[in-house]
Amino acid sequence: MHGQLLTKIAEGRPRAIGVDIIFDTPSSRGPVDDEALGAAVARAGNVVLAAALSEDIQPFYKRTTLNAPIPVVRRGAAGIATITMRRTPTARSAGWSSGPRSKESVWSLSMPSSTRCWPGPA
């Protein structure tokens, strides 16, 4: 399902596609579903996937780990960006605007200032 959506979005040739869902566990529909999503991410070539940083704070140490998408999904991604997980419901917003020097239309997504981006996985 998500792979089909990415394919449809990619047909519009956006500069980037941001996905704010963390695909950190295999699909309940089976490995074929994960492979289809990974193939759609790779075909698009400009998908930035979401990941979350989690902290384990103990009296004698603090450990931060990256909760990233599973390898089959992230393999063809353009990058991974951490998103801020909140305990309260929040709305994400997207707007539609025209490029300043172009007739093309572009999506603009609001992202929290604490977002960090990394290049695509090796």
Backbone hydrogen bonds in HBPLUS format (Angstrom, degrees):
<---DONOR---> <-ACCEPTOR-->    atom                        ^
c    i                          cat <-CA-CA->   ^        H-A-AA   ^      H-
h    n   atom  resd res      DA  || num        DHA   H-A  angle D-A-AA Bond
n    s   type  num  typ     dist DA aas  dist angle  dist       angle   num
A0005-LEU N   A0001-MET O   3.16 MM   4  6.45 154.7  2.22 144.9 151.6     1
A0006-LEU N   A0002-HIS O   2.92 MM   4  6.21 161.4  1.96 151.8 156.3     2
A0007-THR N   A0003-GLY O   2.98 MM   4  6.17 158.2  2.03 146.4 152.4     3
A0008-LYS N   A0004-GLN O   3.01 MM   4  6.24 157.6  2.06 146.6 152.2     4
A0009-ILE N   A0005-LEU O   2.92 MM   4  6.20 163.4  1.94 155.2 159.7     5
A0010-ALA N   A0006-LEU O   2.83 MM   4  5.97 161.5  1.86 152.1 157.5     6
A0011-GLU N   A0007-THR O   3.16 MM   4  6.38 134.3  2.38 139.8 150.2     7
A0011-GLU N   A0008-LYS O   3.27 MM   3  5.32 135.0  2.49  95.9 107.5     8
A0012-GLY N   A0009-ILE O   3.04 MM   3  5.70 153.0  2.11 116.9 123.9     9
A0013-ARG N   A0010-ALA O   2.90 MM   3  5.15 162.6  1.93 114.0 119.0    10
A0017-ILE N   A0046-ASN O   2.97 MM  29  6.04 159.9  2.01 145.0 143.5    11
A0048-VAL N   A0017-ILE O   2.80 MM  31  6.13 162.8  1.83 159.2 163.4    12
A0019-VAL N   A0048-VAL O   2.97 MM  29  6.28 163.7  2.00 172.3 171.1    13
A0070-ILE N   A0023-PHE O   2.80 MM  47  6.32 150.4  1.88 162.1 152.4    14
A0030-GLY N   A0027-SER O   3.17 MM   3  5.43 165.2  2.19 107.2 111.0    15
A0033-ASP N   A0030-GLY O   3.11 MM   3  5.70 134.4  2.33 113.3 123.3    16
A0035-GLU N   A0031-PRO O   2.88 MM   4  6.13 161.4  1.92 154.2 159.4    17
A0036-ALA N   A0032-VAL O   2.95 MM   4  6.12 151.4  2.03 143.1 150.6    18
A0037-LEU N   A0033-ASP O   3.04 MM   4  6.30 156.5  2.10 146.6 152.6    19
A0038-GLY N   A0034-ASP O   2.89 MM   4  6.12 166.0  1.90 152.8 156.9    20
A0039-ALA N   A0035-GLU O   2.90 MM   4  6.04 152.8  1.97 143.9 151.3    21
A0040-ALA N   A0036-ALA O   3.00 MM   4  6.21 153.0  2.07 143.3 150.4    22
A0041-VAL N   A0037-LEU O   2.93 MM   4  6.21 156.5  1.99 153.7 160.1    23
A0042-ALA N   A0038-GLY O   3.01 MM   4  6.21 160.8  2.05 146.0 151.0    24
A0043-ARG N   A0039-ALA O   2.85 MM   4  6.03 160.2  1.89 148.9 154.7    25
A0044-ALA N   A0040-ALA O   3.05 MM   4  6.15 161.3  2.08 145.9 150.4    26
A0045-GLY N   A0041-VAL O   3.16 MM   4  6.39 158.6  2.20 145.2 151.0    27
A0078-ALA N   A0047-VAL O   2.79 MM  31  5.31 146.2  1.91 143.0 152.4    28
A0049-LEU N   A0079-GLY O   2.99 MM  30  6.41 154.6  2.05 153.4 146.9    29
A0081-ALA N   A0049-LEU O   2.82 MM  32  6.20 161.0  1.85 166.4 173.0    30
A0051-ALA N   A0081-ALA O   2.93 MM  30  5.91 134.8  2.14 142.9 142.0    31
A0083-ILE N   A0051-ALA O   2.82 MM  32  6.18 144.5  1.95 166.0 176.7    32
A0052-ALA N   A0067-ASN O   3.12 MM  15  5.05 155.8  2.18 125.3 131.2    33
A0067-ASN N   A0052-ALA O   2.72 MM  15  5.05 171.7  1.73 161.7 163.1    34
A0054-SER N   A0065-THR O   2.89 MM  11  5.40 163.7  1.92 155.5 161.1    35
A0065-THR N   A0054-SER O   2.89 MM  11  5.40 161.3  1.93 155.6 161.4    36
A0056-ASP N   A0063-ARG O   2.76 MM   7  5.09 159.2  1.80 153.1 160.1    37
A0063-ARG N   A0056-ASP O   2.93 MM   7  5.09 165.9  1.95 139.0 143.4    38
A0058-GLN N   A0061-TYR O   2.83 MM   3  5.26 167.0  1.84 168.7 170.8    39
A0073-VAL N   A0070-ILE O   3.02 MM   3  5.61 138.4  2.19 118.2 129.0    40
A0074-ARG N   A0070-ILE O   3.06 MM   4  6.26 161.9  2.09 155.5 161.3    41
A0075-ARG N   A0071-PRO O   2.97 MM   4  5.64 136.5  2.16 152.3 157.1    42
A0077-ALA N   A0074-ARG O   3.07 MM   3  5.18 166.9  2.09 115.0 118.8    43
A0120-GLY N   A0078-ALA O   3.06 MM  42  4.70 117.6  2.46 126.4 113.2    44
A0080-ILE N   A0118-TRP O   3.19 MM  38  5.40 152.5  2.27 134.0 142.2    45
A0118-TRP N   A0080-ILE O   2.86 MM  38  5.40 153.0  1.93 156.6 165.7    46
A0082-THR N   A0116-ARG O   2.85 MM  34  5.35 148.6  1.95 149.7 158.4    47
A0110-SER N   A0093-SER O   3.35 MM  17  5.93 171.3  2.36 157.2 156.0    48
A0095-GLY N   A0108-SER O   3.03 MM  13  5.45 167.0  2.05 156.8 160.9    49
A0108-SER N   A0095-GLY O   3.26 MM  13  5.45 166.3  2.28 148.8 149.2    50
A0097-SER N   A0106-VAL O   3.43 MM   9  5.93 165.3  2.45 165.1 168.8    51
A0106-VAL N   A0097-SER O   3.11 MM   9  5.93 171.7  2.12 164.6 167.0    52
A0099-GLY N   A0104-GLU O   3.17 MM   5  6.01 176.2  2.17 166.3 165.8    53
A0115-THR N   A0112-PRO O   3.12 MM   3  5.68 159.2  2.16 122.1 122.5    54
